Amino acid sequence: YINKFMFMNDLKLKEQIKEFLKKRNNLADIDELLIDELVFNLLLLRDAKQAVEENGIIALGRFGKKMSTELYVYQKISLQVRELFINLGIPPRERMKLKLEAMEKQVDEFDKIFN
């Protein structure tokens, strides 16, 4: 059930991104692939963030302390998400706006389901 809830929010985020690009006359057919990749990577980023929160940022290695694998993965995915936003022509201020709108809608959907 949670996966269905997350999938619905991801579809909304995908539509928000497409609508943003349409308003700026900047949506091409090829962008569909980039948008799908962006939404998928945002899902991965969410999971990676949770893993960092659960396991921490430092791990013990053969030669002492090192960066945790979870943090390394989180950083790599973050860079990929940033690159995809740039490739789609979405500047940082608009990225934040899209994130906030998605979060507001997520809370609304959550309230609808559990109230």
C-alpha positions, 0 to 999 in steps of 0.5 A: 500500500505504501508503494502505491502511495509513493507511486501516485506522488511520483506520477504527480511530480512527473506531471509537475515537471512536465507542466513546468517545462511546458509553461516555458516552452522547453518540453521536448519528446526526448525529455520524457526519458530524462524526466523518468530518470529524474523521478526514479533517481529521486526515489533512490535518493529518498531511500539512500537518505533513509539509509544514511539516517539509519546507519550513519555517515562513518563506517569502520574500515580495514584501516580505521574510519571511513565514509559509509557506503550509504553516504557515498551512494547518497552523494552519487545519486545527489549529483545525478539528480542535480545533473538531470535537473540541469539537463532539463533546464530547471534552475535551483530556485524552481527545483526547490519550488517543485520539491515544496509543492510535491511535499505539500501534496504528499502531506495532503494525500497522506491526510486523505488516506489516514484521516 
